[in-house]
Amino acid sequence: MKYLQKKPAYLLLEDGLFFEGISIGKEGTTTGELCFNTSMTGYQEVFTDPSYYGQILIETHTHIGNYGVHSLEYESSSAKIAGLIVRNFSGLYSRSDAEQSLESFLKHNNLVGIADVDTRALVTHIRDKGAMNAIISSEVTSQKELQKLLKKCPPMEGLELSSKVSTVTPYFHGDPTAPYRVAVLDVGVKKNILQNLSERGCYLKVFPAKASYEELKSFDPHGYFISNGPGDPASMDYAVNTLKRILDADEPLFGICLGHQLLALANGVDTYKLHTGHRGANHPVKNLMSGKSQITSQNHGFGVRKEAIEKNPNVVITHINLNDQTIEGIRIRNRKAFSVQFHPEASPGPHDNVYLFDEFINMMKQDKILA
């Protein structure tokens, strides 16, 4: 098996920082916002997570590709990242049940990437300067030409992307005889979220991002789930309005990641662009309700403004990030609604936070009893 194609590739950041490396995946050109993930495993789950749509991903772990790709580890139907940057790329894999190499996966998904990059230097630069757009190319060699192409890439702030990754038509997931029906607003949902809900006795109907409250309500659900997803939450008035209707009806609601940000916006709390975002499987979060600390998986570039929550009597902070004190969870006073910024469904891990799905089930159970 051929180890790695040796065609040169080039990486240019919008502030002019330039790297040379080796092309991986499809030969071509791609642009997007740079972000980095600190997980040591789970690259396939990351690449197929719809929340990464429109972003060029830097893997901080030094070896990527050495355990191949397996179809059971997809979080959506295809890769969603815009491009890939790694240090050491493995064209060979050692896992016996892997179905293909990562190189084959990248080509099949038309993904442009670059290897042999000093990712430590690159991540240090982004950490200091903040998230920015970049371009990868294995066909354009002129930095001047690369700069021209990069200028056409829109900034992430103000960008609506959920409708680009959401389902086009509603679909069902789980057992139709399950005790709970949940309407899922798909603004970029991961498969493992749906699996966690169905394993706990939920029959799901997954709706497109721009589905109205009336459409969701027509399923006669016991609760509503608002998913993770990409882009700027402040650009999604359509989803915010749907959440306001659910809140007005005081029906059980649970949101994760982008769903958390949308719940905040629906309660008059604004969001903002983080300096670099949080992406990895090792972020410490404190549950203020229990006093316990948890290790979480995270993937977000926007946050909920703490100062706005502190002025809002209807929103209660339930979780905080122990690294930077950003908001990681809220609940709405006098409403059956809560959300978290991190990912309790994390695969391959950690699994500290699956209890949140149980809390959602209990909320629907209580609402069912009182109905």
C-alpha angles and dihedrals in degrees: 000000000000108000101210138334110248101212111134120249132190135215122199125181122208091249090058102260108146134198133183122209146135126296118247127182118001119006109239144075132295138173135197146122115302118239134161134219121205098198117125093208138020100066092148092053089049095049092052097044108115090215088075094059111136094017134111107223127218114200108210094196108095099228120052127174101026096120097043128215133302126190092227090065099062116118091195137006095278146001113296104185117103094222144341135237121189140160104220115018121195118211088183127066133199104199108110097213097045112122100208144356121268088243089058090047092052093050092046089053094044091240120164116212145165131217135187091053121143092243093178091060091042095051091045088054093051092045089057101036100033134237114323141164123271141179130222120196138170092180105045115065102171115094089207091057091045090054091052092052093044092055088065091062110100121228117256092235108093093012119134109207107150094088088057094060101031123103114271095215130026118263138181130241129188137010116334089212093056115126096241131053116204127189108214119204101210108212089152105325124191120227093233091061090057089047093052091052096045091048088059095055103275127139106204135206110193115209131196117263094255096048113134126236089252091057092050092044091053088073087063091227128190089216146000129235123199113200139215119265148150136279137033113326090207088068092059106083089148092064094040090055091051090052091050089056092050090049092048088055089048094226125156111278133178125183133188127199106320086019087058092052092047091051089053092050090049087059096049096263113131128221131220141196114265120227093245106343129233118275125159146068100264109064115136116225129180120220102217092196095058100022090232127132120227135192110232142191112231141185118168140119097191131060141195115256110248095201091056092053092050088058093047115083092194097061123071123194110230103168135028133190109247093208098058107359093245119154114272102169143015140179128201116240114239091006133093093238135113139155144185132211095215129068115259090179091063116163127222082012174156100263100189093115109048087108087083090071088053090052089054091050091050090049091054091044092054092045089051092052093049094045 
